[in-house]
Amino acid sequence: MTASSRPDRRRRVERGIYQQPNGRYAVCVMVDSQPRFRTLSAATIGEARRQREMLQSIAHVGELPVSPQLTFAEVAARWLADFEAKVAAAERRDRTFDLYRSQLRRHLLPRFGGRRLTLITADDVVAVMHELQANGLSPWTIKRILGALSCVFTFALRRGYIATHPFHRLERDERPHPLRSDQRVLTQTELARLFTACPRRYRPLLVTGAYTGMRLSEVLGLSWEDVDFAAGVIHVRHQLARGRRGIPPHRIPPKTRASIREIPLLPQLAAVLQRHKRGSRFTAGDDYVFATRHGTPFLHHNVSKRVLRRAATGAGLDRPGRRVRFHDLRHTFASHLIIDIRLDVAQVSRMLGHARTSITLDTYTHLFEEARHGTDVRTELAKSDFANVLARAVGAAPARRRASPFDPRRHPKAPAQRHREAPPLRPAQPLGTALLLDQDLTNRFRQQTGQRM
């Protein structure tokens, strides 16, 4: 049998395009004067021509994939292994790794696992997004799933497994844009009902969350040495990591440097925590403030589902489609700082542990506007000529307009007075005074709560 008649030999269809014995098309492209064959997914000769042209264009710029046969499942496994190594080096969080792994296993591998990575297109990404929407998943859940998918492609692009990132070809309206959920700020009456409905053993935990604005993981990671009763300060130095793969929950550093902070300890909250400490068997400096009967920390899931959920249900605070979350206690504390005490955005950001003040402003813009501008805008608008037009139209008495200090009608001519020498100019304010702004604001906060610095 001659070489040309062997049944396993590909058949040339036209220049650069071949058909294999199994009916699939293969193309040949030149890379550095060397032929490189690639098997295609094209079903027709027209599709094969288009894919060959695309491969030629990629080869000309030196971005032809080095591993075109890799499947999505293989690359995703490599990415997870790389991510797990970063977790072991304390560069990434256990919780993030668990979320990514769950999203891959439940949503992405069943859809893309056996497909070659180089053949997954932007249209495939849009199709899976529509499928997830049809399954009733929330926009935020879909955004997180696609975030994991994008991370796999970024990993593959960095290592040369693919030449282009399909997410880079998405139009703006093809990307998920979930709306920010409404913030739940509990009123004083609702807070009282929540605390009353909470079992006495767990009440100090909810009270601490509501009157410090700490995140749940920060509250659970709190130790007695972090609570300084003498200075009236709570030091946020750790957060509690969830247990995984036989590793129990343990303290880890906060997520960002800004999360390491000091929070004023209200005298009322100090009294609650001191009473809680007297009733606990675990009062050493490194013991957890909120510990089980065995001295281990409370778990995130148990606090969210068994403690807060039952208390909110018993207090009748849950609304249709909107349950009370532990993070709502943080929003409630922030609203107190902004509306009642009128701290500025920099001080609120530092007390909440935000990495940037822009996060605080984006999250609580409406509260800052309500606290600082609402009353002033209404008052000034009512005194304007614009508002007086309405008053005259409906026959109401126009509001008195505040006279300008430069209005001559406000200052009648007076007899000439002896010229008084202007006082000397005050020296410029030293730079250190401006740097004490945050400290002054903290003092104001302490004065409001009766706590001395």
Secondary structure, DSSP 8 states (H G I E B T S, - for coil): --GGG-TTS-EEEETTEEE-TTS-EEEEEEETTEEEEEE---SSHHHHHHHHHHHHHHHHTT---S-TT-BHHHHHHHHHHHHHHHHHTTSS-HHHHHHHHHHIIIIIHHHHTTSBGGG--HHHHHHHHHHHHHTT--HHHHHHHHHHHHHHHHHHHHTTS-SS-GGGG--GGGS------------HHHHHHHHHHS-TTTHHHHHHHHHH---HHHHHT-BGGGEETTTTEEEE--EEE--BTTB--EEE--SSGGG-EEEE--HHHHHHHHHHHHT-S--STTSBSSB-TTS-B--HHIIIIIIIHHHHHHHT--BTTB---HHHHHHHHHHIIIIIS---HHHHHHHHT-SSHHHHHHHHHHHHHHHHTHHHHHHHHHTSHHHHHHHHHHT---------TT-TTTS-------------------HHHHHTHHHHHHHHHHHHHT---
